[in-house]
C-alpha cells in the first residue's frame, strides 16, 4: 500500500513544487535557490535509501511485537483505521518532541531545520538517520493490536499531509481548521528561528497535541518569520549539512572532564552547556523576557 501511495502522490508533489517555483519567479519572491534545493533533494534521497535498508528490521520488530498485542483485531473496520490514525499521529508528536529536546536526536533532525528557505522542497529535506530509530515510537501501536504494515502505511500517509504545510504561499485558514489541524501558518512557526517561536508546533496532521501539551504558538501578525537555525550553517556542503551537529557534540564533550556534563552534552536539550556559554531555547526565551 505504501508503494501505491508513493506512486500516486509523488507526481502531485512535483506539480506543487514546480508551481511554487513558477510563482516565486514570477512574483520575485526568492523562495528557492539552486543550492538549497539540491541539498533538499540529496537529503530525501539519503533518507529514502536508509528507510529501504532498515525496512525489514522495522517491519520484523513491529510484526513480532504485534503477536503479543493486548488486542487481537479480527476485522479492520473504519474504527480500526481511525484509531490508528490518532495513535500514529500522537506517536509522531512524541517522536518530534524528543527530536527537538534531546540533542542526540536533534543532531539527526536538525538537517530538516537548517534551510533558511521555506518551500515545498524543504518538506523533503528529511532527517537522514531518523529511519534507524523511528520505529521505537511505533512499538506501543504494535502492542495495541495495530499491524506492522498498517502502521508504516499510516505514517507514510501522514507524511504526505505534512508536505503541503511547508509553504509561505498559503495564509491563515478558517479558524476551525487552524484549531484542529496543522496548517502552513503553524508550520512556518515550527521552522522559525525567532526566539518566541523556538521548539513549537510539533504535530504532523493534528495541532491538538500541541494545544494539549502546551507546545503550541500561533503565527503572530507583525513579526517576520526568520527560517533556519539560531546559528545558521553558512554552508551548502553536504557533509556539513548532515553531520555538523554530531561534530559540535564531540567538540562540546571535550570541553569538560566530568562525565555528568559529557552525558548532558549528548542527551540534554540542544544548547545546554556546563558553563553557560550556550543556552537552550527555554533559557533563551527566559533571558529575552528580562
C-alpha positions as CSV (number, residue, x, y, z in Angstrom):
1,X,0.0,0.0,0.0
2,X,2.8,2.4,0.8
3,X,4.3,1.9,-2.7
4,X,1.0,2.7,-4.3
5,X,0.6,5.8,-2.1
6,X,4.1,6.9,-3.2
7,X,3.3,6.4,-6.9
8,X,0.1,8.4,-6.6
9,X,1.4,11.3,-4.5
10,X,4.9,11.9,-6.0
11,X,3.6,13.4,-9.3
12,X,1.2,15.6,-7.4
13,X,4.1,16.8,-5.1
14,X,6.2,17.5,-8.1
15,X,3.5,19.6,-9.7
16,X,3.1,21.7,-6.5
17,X,6.9,22.2,-6.3
18,X,7.1,23.5,-9.9
19,X,4.0,25.6,-9.5
20,X,5.5,27.2,-6.4
21,X,8.8,27.8,-8.2
22,X,7.0,29.5,-11.0
23,X,5.0,31.6,-8.6
24,X,8.2,32.6,-6.8
25,X,10.0,33.5,-10.0
26,X,7.0,35.4,-11.5
27,X,6.4,37.4,-8.3
28,X,10.2,37.8,-7.4
29,X,9.7,36.1,-4.0
30,X,13.0,34.3,-4.0
31,X,11.5,31.3,-2.2
32,X,14.1,29.0,-3.9
33,X,17.8,28.8,-4.5
34,X,19.5,26.2,-6.6
35,X,22.0,25.1,-3.9
36,X,19.3,24.8,-1.2
37,X,17.0,22.8,-3.4
38,X,19.9,20.5,-4.3
39,X,20.6,19.8,-0.6
40,X,16.9,19.1,-0.1
41,X,16.9,16.5,-2.9
42,X,20.1,15.0,-1.5
43,X,18.6,14.6,2.0
44,X,15.4,13.0,0.8
45,X,17.4,10.5,-1.3
46,X,19.6,9.5,1.6
47,X,16.6,9.2,3.9
48,X,14.8,7.0,1.3
49,X,17.8,4.7,1.0
50,X,18.2,4.4,4.8
51,X,14.4,3.7,5.0
52,X,14.6,0.9,2.5
53,X,17.7,-0.6,4.1
54,X,16.1,-0.7,7.5
55,X,12.6,-1.5,6.4
56,X,13.0,-5.2,7.0
57,X,14.1,-4.6,10.6
58,X,11.2,-2.1,11.2
59,X,8.5,-4.5,9.9
60,X,10.0,-7.5,11.6
61,X,10.2,-6.0,15.0
62,X,6.7,-4.5,14.8
63,X,5.2,-7.7,13.5
64,X,6.9,-9.8,16.2
65,X,5.6,-7.5,18.9
66,X,2.2,-7.4,17.4
67,X,1.9,-11.2,18.2
68,X,1.9,-10.2,21.9
69,X,-0.6,-7.4,21.4
70,X,-3.2,-6.7,24.0
71,X,-6.0,-6.7,21.4
72,X,-6.4,-9.0,18.5
73,X,-8.2,-7.3,15.6
74,X,-10.4,-9.5,13.6
75,X,-11.9,-7.0,11.1
76,X,-10.2,-3.8,10.1
77,X,-13.2,-1.5,10.1
78,X,-13.2,2.3,9.9
79,X,-12.9,2.3,13.7
80,X,-9.5,0.4,13.4
81,X,-8.2,2.9,10.8
82,X,-9.4,5.9,12.8
83,X,-7.9,4.8,16.0
84,X,-4.6,4.0,14.1
85,X,-4.6,7.5,12.7
86,X,-4.9,9.2,16.1
87,X,-2.4,6.8,17.7
88,X,0.1,7.2,14.9
89,X,-0.2,11.0,14.8
90,X,0.3,11.1,18.6
91,X,3.3,8.8,18.3
92,X,4.8,11.1,15.7
93,X,4.2,14.1,18.0
94,X,6.2,12.4,20.8
95,X,9.0,11.5,18.3
96,X,9.1,15.0,17.0
97,X,9.2,16.4,20.6
98,X,12.1,14.2,21.5
99,X,13.9,15.1,18.3
100,X,13.8,18.7,19.5
101,X,14.6,18.3,23.1
102,X,17.3,15.6,23.2
103,X,20.4,16.7,21.5
104,X,21.4,13.2,20.3
105,X,18.3,13.0,18.2
106,X,18.4,16.7,17.3
107,X,21.7,16.0,15.6
108,X,19.7,14.0,13.1
109,X,16.6,16.1,12.9
110,X,18.5,19.5,12.7
111,X,19.1,18.8,9.0
112,X,15.4,19.4,8.3
113,X,15.6,22.8,10.0
114,X,18.9,24.1,8.6
115,X,17.4,25.6,5.5
116,X,16.9,29.4,5.6
117,X,14.2,29.0,3.0
118,X,10.7,27.6,3.4
119,X,9.1,25.9,0.4
120,X,7.7,22.6,-0.7
121,X,11.2,21.1,-1.2
122,X,12.1,21.8,2.5
123,X,9.4,19.2,3.3
124,X,11.6,16.6,1.7
125,X,14.8,17.9,3.4
126,X,14.5,14.7,5.5
127,X,16.3,13.7,8.7
128,X,18.8,11.3,7.1
129,X,19.2,8.9,10.0
130,X,15.6,9.0,11.5
131,X,14.6,5.7,9.8
132,X,17.0,3.9,12.1
133,X,15.2,4.8,15.3
134,X,11.7,6.0,14.3
135,X,10.2,2.5,14.7
136,X,10.8,2.6,18.5
137,X,7.9,5.1,18.8
138,X,5.6,2.8,16.9
139,X,6.1,-0.2,19.3
140,X,3.2,0.8,21.5
141,X,1.0,0.8,18.4
142,X,2.0,-2.8,17.6
143,X,1.3,-3.8,21.2
144,X,-2.1,-2.3,21.0
145,X,-3.0,-4.5,18.1
146,X,-2.2,-2.5,15.0
147,X,-0.3,-4.5,12.3
148,X,3.1,-3.5,11.2
149,X,2.3,-2.8,7.5
150,X,-0.7,-0.7,8.6
151,X,1.4,1.4,11.0
152,X,4.0,2.0,8.3
153,X,1.3,2.9,5.7
154,X,-0.4,5.3,8.1
155,X,3.0,7.0,8.9
156,X,3.5,7.5,5.1
157,X,0.0,8.9,4.7
158,X,0.5,11.5,7.4
159,X,3.9,12.4,5.9
160,X,2.0,13.2,2.7
161,X,-0.1,15.6,4.6
162,X,3.0,17.2,6.1
163,X,4.3,18.1,2.7
164,X,1.7,20.8,1.8
165,X,2.2,22.8,5.0
166,X,5.8,23.7,4.0
167,X,4.9,26.9,2.1
168,X,4.7,30.6,2.5
169,X,2.2,31.0,-0.2
170,X,-0.8,29.9,1.9
171,X,-2.0,32.4,4.5
172,X,-4.1,31.5,7.6
173,X,-7.0,29.2,7.0
174,X,-10.5,29.2,8.6
175,X,-10.4,29.3,12.5
176,X,-11.9,25.9,13.0
177,X,-9.4,24.3,10.6
178,X,-6.5,26.1,12.3
179,X,-7.7,24.9,15.7
180,X,-7.7,21.2,14.8
181,X,-5.2,20.6,12.0
182,X,-1.6,21.6,11.3
183,X,-1.5,24.4,8.7
184,X,1.2,26.3,6.8
185,X,0.8,29.1,9.4
186,X,1.5,26.7,12.2
187,X,4.5,25.1,10.4
188,X,6.1,28.4,9.5
189,X,6.3,28.9,13.2
190,X,7.8,25.5,13.7
191,X,10.6,26.2,11.2
192,X,11.3,29.7,12.6
193,X,14.4,30.7,14.5
194,X,12.7,33.6,16.2
195,X,13.1,33.4,19.9
196,X,9.3,33.5,20.6
197,X,8.8,30.6,18.1
198,X,11.5,28.1,19.0
199,X,10.6,24.4,19.6
200,X,6.8,24.8,19.0
201,X,4.1,23.2,16.9
202,X,5.4,19.6,16.7
203,X,2.3,18.0,15.2
204,X,2.2,16.4,11.8
205,X,-1.5,16.4,11.0
206,X,-3.3,17.4,14.2
207,X,-2.3,20.5,16.1
208,X,-4.4,19.4,19.1
209,X,-1.5,17.6,20.6
210,X,0.5,20.9,20.8
211,X,-2.5,22.6,22.3
212,X,-2.9,19.9,24.9
213,X,0.8,19.7,25.9
214,X,1.4,23.5,25.6
215,X,3.9,23.5,22.7
216,X,1.5,25.5,20.5
217,X,2.4,29.0,19.4
218,X,0.4,30.9,16.8
219,X,2.0,32.9,13.9
220,X,1.9,36.5,15.1
221,X,1.0,39.4,12.9
222,X,3.8,41.9,12.5
223,X,6.6,39.5,13.3
224,X,8.6,38.4,10.3
225,X,9.4,34.7,10.4
226,X,13.1,34.0,10.1
227,X,13.8,30.5,8.9
228,X,16.8,28.3,9.8
229,X,18.8,27.8,13.0
230,X,19.7,30.2,15.7
231,X,23.2,29.9,14.3
232,X,23.0,29.1,10.6
233,X,25.5,26.9,8.9
234,X,26.6,29.3,6.2
235,X,27.4,26.3,4.0
236,X,25.8,24.0,1.5
237,X,28.5,21.3,1.8
238,X,26.6,18.0,2.1
239,X,28.8,16.6,4.9
240,X,28.4,19.7,7.0
241,X,24.7,19.9,6.4
242,X,24.3,16.2,7.6
243,X,27.0,15.9,10.3
244,X,27.6,19.4,11.7
245,X,25.7,18.8,14.9
246,X,27.4,15.5,15.6
247,X,30.8,17.3,15.2
248,X,29.6,20.0,17.6
249,X,28.6,17.4,20.2
250,X,32.1,15.9,20.0
251,X,33.7,19.3,20.4
252,X,31.5,20.1,23.5
253,X,32.2,16.7,25.1
254,X,35.9,17.5,25.1
255,X,35.3,20.8,27.0
256,X,34.6,19.2,30.3
257,X,36.3,16.4,32.3
258,X,33.1,15.5,34.2
259,X,31.1,12.5,32.9
260,X,27.8,14.1,34.0
261,X,28.4,17.1,31.8
262,X,29.5,14.9,28.9
263,X,26.2,12.9,29.1
264,X,24.3,16.2,29.2
265,X,26.0,17.3,26.0
266,X,24.7,14.2,24.4
267,X,21.3,13.7,25.9
268,X,20.5,17.1,27.3
269,X,18.5,19.7,25.4
270,X,20.2,21.4,22.4
271,X,22.1,24.5,23.6
272,X,22.8,23.2,27.1
273,X,26.2,24.0,28.4
274,X,28.1,23.3,31.6
275,X,29.4,26.9,31.7
276,X,26.6,28.9,30.3
277,X,28.4,29.6,27.0
278,X,25.3,28.5,25.1
279,X,21.7,28.4,26.0
280,X,18.7,26.1,25.5
281,X,15.6,27.5,23.8
282,X,13.8,27.8,27.2
283,X,16.8,29.7,28.6
284,X,16.9,32.0,25.6
285,X,13.2,32.8,26.0
286,X,13.7,33.5,29.7
287,X,16.7,35.8,29.0
288,X,14.7,37.7,26.4
289,X,11.8,38.3,28.8
290,X,14.2,40.0,31.2
